[in-house]
Each structure stands twice: as C-alpha cells, then as structure tokens.
Amino acid sequence: MKELKYLHSVSTLKLNTSKCTGCGMCIQVCPHAVFQITNRKAEIADLDACMECGACARNCPAAAIDLKPGVGCAAAIISGWLRRTEPTCGCSGSGSNCC
C-alpha cells in the first residue's frame, strides 16, 4: 500500500527538542510514523504524514509537542477544496498563531 501523505508543510505539529526526554511515547502512539528517535531525542521524520490527530501531544509526558488536533490546516485546506470554499482552520489570521 502506498504511504499516505497530506499536503506539503501545512501540519501545525511543532516539537520542542529542548523539552524532549527521548521517552519514545510519540513513536508508540503516532499512527503514521511521523517521529523517530535520534541521539536520544525525538525528531519529526515526516511532517507531511501527520494527520493532526493529537495523540502525540496528549501522550507526551514532557509537553514537548504542540499542535492543533482535528482542526488543522491540512484538514481545512482539503475541506475547502471539496466544498469550494476558503479554508478555515481556526488560526487567528496573523502572527505566529496563523498558518
């Protein structure tokens, strides 16, 4: 089966490696193998495979992962295409809180 990919570089997923303890919980709970462990720290191996489900952020004991689950930019863009409307992902529209 071909690997599932979403839209290029639109996921809201962010990883703070300075907070990461390297426990590997993100790898265990991620359904699409977005993360890998390198030098005892998690890193994002495939951002475009992230479906923004939020499992990694909810299960990270170090709170090193941040994303907007369920209403992310990828879902908004795809819904906009399907509905022929502008994408709406809940971003504030400006600054660092915007896609």
C-alpha positions as CSV (number, residue, x, y, z in Angstrom):
1,M,0.0,0.0,0.0
2,K,1.2,3.5,-0.9
3,E,2.2,5.7,2.1
4,L,-0.5,8.2,3.0
5,K,0.6,11.8,2.6
6,Y,-1.2,15.0,3.3
7,L,-0.5,18.5,2.0
8,H,3.2,19.6,2.0
9,S,4.3,21.6,5.0
10,V,0.8,22.5,6.4
11,S,0.7,20.5,9.6
12,T,0.5,22.5,12.8
13,L,2.8,20.0,14.5
14,K,5.7,21.5,16.4
15,L,8.3,19.7,18.5
16,N,10.4,21.4,21.2
17,T,13.5,19.3,21.3
18,S,14.9,21.1,24.4
19,K,11.9,19.7,26.4
20,C,12.1,16.2,24.8
21,T,13.3,13.5,27.2
22,G,13.5,10.8,24.4
23,C,11.0,8.5,26.1
24,G,9.6,7.4,22.7
25,M,5.9,7.8,23.6
26,C,5.3,9.8,20.5
27,I,6.6,7.0,18.3
28,Q,4.4,4.5,20.1
29,V,1.1,6.5,19.7
30,C,1.6,8.0,16.3
31,P,-0.4,6.1,13.7
32,H,1.7,7.4,10.7
33,A,5.3,7.1,11.9
34,V,5.8,10.9,11.9
35,F,8.6,10.7,14.6
36,Q,11.9,9.0,15.1
37,I,14.5,9.0,17.9
38,T,17.9,10.3,17.0
39,N,20.6,10.8,19.7
40,R,18.1,10.1,22.5
41,K,15.7,12.8,21.3
42,A,12.6,12.7,19.2
43,E,12.6,14.4,15.9
44,I,10.0,14.9,13.2
45,A,10.8,12.4,10.5
46,D,7.9,13.0,8.2
47,L,5.8,16.1,8.8
48,D,3.7,15.5,5.7
49,A,2.5,12.2,7.2
50,C,0.9,14.0,10.2
51,M,-2.9,13.9,10.2
52,E,-3.0,16.1,13.3
53,C,-4.9,13.6,15.4
54,G,-3.2,14.9,18.6
55,A,-2.2,11.5,20.1
56,C,1.4,12.6,20.3
57,A,0.8,15.8,22.1
58,R,-1.8,14.3,24.5
59,N,0.7,11.5,25.5
60,C,4.0,13.4,25.7
61,P,4.9,13.4,29.4
62,A,7.4,16.3,28.8
63,A,4.8,18.5,26.9
64,A,7.4,18.9,24.1
65,I,4.8,18.5,21.3
66,D,2.3,21.2,20.2
67,L,-0.4,21.0,17.5
68,K,-4.0,21.9,16.8
69,P,-5.6,18.5,16.7
70,G,-8.7,17.9,14.5
71,V,-8.9,21.4,13.0
72,G,-5.5,21.7,11.5
73,C,-4.6,23.5,8.3
74,A,-4.4,20.3,6.2
75,A,-8.0,19.3,7.0
76,A,-9.1,22.9,6.4
77,I,-7.5,23.1,3.0
78,I,-8.9,19.8,1.9
79,S,-12.4,20.7,3.1
80,G,-12.1,24.0,1.3
81,W,-11.2,22.2,-1.9
82,L,-14.1,19.8,-1.5
83,R,-16.7,22.4,-0.6
84,R,-15.2,25.0,-3.0
85,T,-14.9,27.5,-0.1
86,E,-12.0,29.2,1.6
87,P,-10.1,27.1,4.1
88,T,-10.9,27.8,7.8
89,C,-8.6,26.2,10.3
90,G,-9.1,28.3,13.4
91,C,-6.0,30.4,13.0
92,S,-6.1,33.9,14.3
93,G,-5.2,35.3,10.9
94,S,-1.9,37.0,11.8
95,G,1.4,36.5,13.6
96,S,2.7,33.2,15.0
97,N,-0.8,31.8,15.6
98,C,-1.6,31.8,11.9
99,C,-0.8,29.1,9.4
